[in-house]
Amino acid sequence: MHLLLSFLVISALHRWTNAKINRKAVVEVTEGRSHLLSGGSVRLTCDVPEDPYHWTFDWFFNGQKLASSKSYAIRKARVFQSGNYTCMGTKESELDQTGFLRTEISAPLPVVIDGGFIILEAPSKSMIMEETMTLTCRLRENYLVTEVIFYLNGTEMWRQQNNKVTVPNLNLDHGGEYSCRAMWETRGFYRSAHSTGVSVTILEILTTPKLSASITSVGRDKDLKLTCTTKVNTRKTGSFPIHYYFLKNDNPLGPATSKNIFTIRNVGREDSNWYSCRAVVPKLNQEKWSTPERVNIRMSG
């Protein structure tokens, strides 16, 4: 009996000390937009995508505890409610000796509540190249708009009567700060207002690879480790494996590999050269090359 009890205690301690729990909470806008006019509404929801069940959530506003619930709604929004909203999850678990698991606190989601006449509504999430983006220049009241001008980084891009513009087939040049100016008629008078700027980020489908090199000593020998770092951004479902190619002076060091690390054993001065890598995602028809990196290998003695 004592032996069994000792075994159970040791097993529990083993689980506690060896469990590597690294969950992160994520805040998303599930109703409305994170940039809105005062008087409007927005709902934020907290989730743990890697482990979605049985969590309770705490909400924070600019680091101060706000509420405990899965979602948090702002109704009849006021300007002073602008700020950074974060959340954290907690649930019971045997994997921690306290009896509870806690997520990392989420990345902040900025909520901007504008007290003016006009805002530019833009995607709250980063866009991905080749996607289509819609921008809306929205007035507080339903005035008769006579002209709308959309700007990117202060430069006029589109001038039209419609308060919406659709931008297809996005590329990196479409990233930056957007704003709009609207002119409208009310009671026989013409008025105009300019929105504040909204930042839009455009992501590459396959980010440009970056090659890093490190040399380690193994006894009297030296090994050269090449690491090719890149990332796939897509909203498509499924698996999109990356094929890595490593090159020395533009010559392949071997066939494609699914691993982003390539090690050359027992290198010498003759291996000093320019190294690079190529990343290919066949399912997305994407291919990118890194900038060549010069590696100098110095031998002691």
Disulfide bonds with the S-S distance in Angstrom:
Cys46-Cys87 1.93
Cys137-Cys180 2.13
Cys228-Cys277 2.17
